[in-house]
């Protein structure tokens, strides 16, 4: 439940918060490690769902043993995605080191006016 009464740090209206969320999502779209954690559960469950991608990234197993995986049979209809979308070009360069597992990917994302680089 969104309100400013129980959170003194929060100063924006719900509409302003949605606008900021959309801008933030647009800025990070294309970043390979982007994870969106919705607020469909309790706060404590949301914290657990926030922690799990970090644990996965650093190689710590999921203690509960549950993972959801989905097989994508066909590309989604982008117009049916209930989030703002934009079209961009991405270029991925892999820098392979002399040792095993020593690979770095550099991603250049262009969406018309702006470019971002991530590694």
Buried (B, 14 or more C-beta within 10 A) or exposed (E): EEEEEEEEEEEEEEEEEEEEEEEEBBEBBBEEEEEEBEEEEEEEEBEEBEEBEEEEEEEEEEEEEEEEEEEEEEEEEEEEEEEEEEEBEEEEEEEEEEEEEEEEEEBBBEBEEEEBEBE
